[in-house]
Structure formats: C-alpha cells, structure tokens
Amino acid sequence: MIDISKFALPASDARIERTALALEANGIHTLIAENSEQARKLFFELVPEGSQIHQGSSATLDTLGITADIETSGRFDAIRPKLRSLDRQTQADQIRHLGASPDIMVGSVNAVTEDGHVLVASATGSQLGPYVSGAKKVIWIVGTQKIVKDLEEGLRRIQEYVVPLEGERLLKAYGMNTSLNKVLIVNKERPGRITMILAKENLGF
C-alpha cells in the first residue's frame, strides 16, 4: 500500500523558500502568504478593478471565496458567466475564442517541484491554453502541500492523490467522474507573465 498522506502535508518554511527561489529563477514570480487570508489579499492587490478575468474550476479559488468575488461582485469583467450564457451548440466558436485569451487567467496547479517546475492536470484542457500562452497574465494560488521533490513525485501526486479526490468531488457535485487526459509541465516562463502565490495552508488538492 503506497502512503500518499504526505501529499496533504504543508511544506516546511525552508522547503517553501527553496522552491520560491527556484520558481523565480525559472521566470515565475513568487509571493509567499502566511495564511489563506493573506493569499486572498495578495491576489486582489494583483488584479485592478475592471480587469478581464477568466478562471477554471478550482477548489482553491472556491475555498478562498475568489470565484464568487470574480463572478458576482461586479468589480471585474468576468468571462465564466459570459461563457455560461452562450449556447454550446450554436455558439461553440465564440465560447472557444472567449475562453482562450483572457487578460488575466487565474487558477491553481497540482504540483510544484523544489527545483521550480509546475504541473497542471486536466480532463478537458480548457485552462491549459491560457496558462501556456493565451492569457496576458497568469496568477496561480497554491497551497504548500503541493510542493514535491521532483517531476516524478509530481506525477505520482497527480495520479495517486489528486485524481481520486477530484473524482470524488465531481461525483458529488455533478454525478460524473474525472479522467487524467492532459498534463502541462511548465519548466520556465518569460519574467513578468506568471505570478504564483504560495500559501502556507492546505488549499485545494
């Protein structure tokens, strides 16, 4: 029996600092939040009112109340409500174009290695295009329990820990399971495009 409990444990301060330095060296600006409240504060300092924002489904954003703020506060130009209002049969092209290149793409990731690489798993891949190049800016909020030793351990975390939990969440919410269809690995980024907020709490999975 493989012990996956370690994938739920927040990282030590020393490990967080080491990972943040590696991310910075790879072009991913990294902020460290002492708790979820500070992570939320840092996020809203990064996004001016009126910003066009898109986000994928994220337990982290839901937990922090960021999803609700983006979509219902009226302070932002939120893309997801617009997508929901469009007909998937007759307006599929409009949906695809609108979601592909937002000014700001917000979300989380599934693993961050100590040497500064980032892994994101997806069933549909809808958030991956904006993460890779479609969005002008990307902001990730990440609980430090997602820090892993290397890419191999990151893939294990996704396969053995994240996918089962996401499957449970979808079954409860929508009566459907998930599938590990695509995995994005970000090794480096041009400085200034991606910001990661590492929060010293167990956020999401």
N, C-alpha and C positions, 0 to 999 in steps of 0.2 A: 504494500500500500504506500503510495507516494504522499509525503507530507506536504500539503500545499498551504498550510496555515501561515507560513512565513510571508506569503503574498498579500496578507492582510495587515501586516505589521508596519506602522510608520517607521521611516528610516531614522537613524541617529543624526544628530547635528553635524558630525564630522562627515558622514556619508552624503548628507544634503549639500554641504559646502563643496565637497569634491565634485559632485555631479553638476552643481551650478557652474563651477569654473569650467568644466568640460563642455557644457552646453554653450557657454559664452564663447569659448574657443572655436566652436563649430558654427557660430553666427546666430545662435538663438539667445536673445536677451532674456535673462532670468532674474525674477524677483522672488524673494523668499518671504512668505507670510507666516506669522506665528500661529495663526488660527484661521478658521473659516471666515470670521468677521473681517479680519484684516485682508484676506484674499478677496472678498467681495468689494471692500473699499478700494483696493488697488485696481481691481478690474474697472470700476466706474470712473476712476481717475484717468484711465487709458482711453475711454470712449466718450467723446464730446456729445452733448445732447444734439439730436437731429441726425446722428450717424446712421448710415445704412448698415444694418447688421443681419447676418444670417447665422443660424446655428443648427447643428444636427441634434438628434435625440441624445441627451446626456443626463445620466443620473447625477453627475457632479453639479451641473448647472441647475438642475431641478432642486437639489438639496440646498444650494445656496440662495435659491429664490431668484436667480438671474434670468432664467427662462421666462418667468412671469413678468419680471420688470421689463425685459426687452419687448415682450409681445403685448402687454396690456397697459403699460404706464403712459403711453402716448408720447414719451420723450425721445423715441427713436423711430427710424424708418425701418420697421421690422419686415423681413422678407417672408418668414414662415407663414404668417397669417394670409399674406397675399397668395402664396402657393396653395393653401387650403381652399381658397375661394375660386380657384381655377378648375376647370373640368379636365380630368386626366385623359379622357378620350379625345376631346376636340381641341384642347389647348396644351397638348403634351410638349410641343416645341417651345412654347412660351414658358412653361414650367422649367424645362431644361435650361434655357438661356438665363432665366431669372436667378436660378439657384447656383449657377456655375461660376459667377464672377462678382460676388458682393464686395463692397468696400472693405468690410471687416467680417471675417469668419471666426466664430467663437466655438469652443468645444473643449474636450479633454482628450487624453490619449490613454493607451492601455499599459504601456511600459516605457520607462526611461532608463537607459543604461548609465552606469557610473562613468563611462567614457564619452557620454554626450550624444548618444543616438536615441531616436524616438520611434516607437512602434505604435501603429494605429490599426486595429482590426475593424472590418466592416462586412456586413452581409450584402448591402446594395452598392457600396462605394460612393454614395451620393455626397458625402462630406470630403472625400479624398481629393477630388479635383480642385476645389477651392484651397485645401490645405497645401497641395503641391505647387500650384501656380495661379489658379484662377482668382483668388482673393488678393486685394491690395495689401491688407494686413491680416495676420492671424494671431489670435490670443488663445492660449491653452491654459486652463486651470487644472492643476494636477495634485492629488493627494500624494504625500511622500511614500505611502505604502507601495506605490507603483515603481519605485526605484529598484532596479535589478543589477546584477553583476555585469551581464553582457548580453549580446543579441540572442544567444542560445537560451539563456534563462528567461529573456523577454518573451520569446516564442512559447516557451513552456508555460509561462504565466498566462498568456492568452489562451492557449489550448486547454489547460487543466483547471484554470481558475476563472478567467473572465467569461469564456463561452458558456459554461454551465450556469453561472449566475445570470448572465444576460438572457439565456433561455428561460430560466425561471421567471424573470421579470416580464418577458413578453407573453409567456403563457398566462400569467395572472392578469396582465393588462389587456391583451388582445386575443388570447386563446390560440396563439401561434408560437412556434419555436424559432430559433435563430440558426444561422449557418455561417461558418467561418469561410467566406468566399474570397476575401481580399485582405492583404496585409500591406500597409505602407510602412516603409522604413526611411526615415529622414536622417541622413548622415551629416549634412551640412546645409546651411541656408545663407543667402546673402544678408549681411547685417542690416538690422532695422525692419525687417519684414515680419518676423515671428517673435512674439514675446511669450514666455512661459511663466506662470505664477505657481511656484511650488508651495503648497500649503501643508503645514505640519499637523495634518489631521488625516484620518481615514475618510477620504471623499470618493464616492463612486466605487467602481471596482474594475 
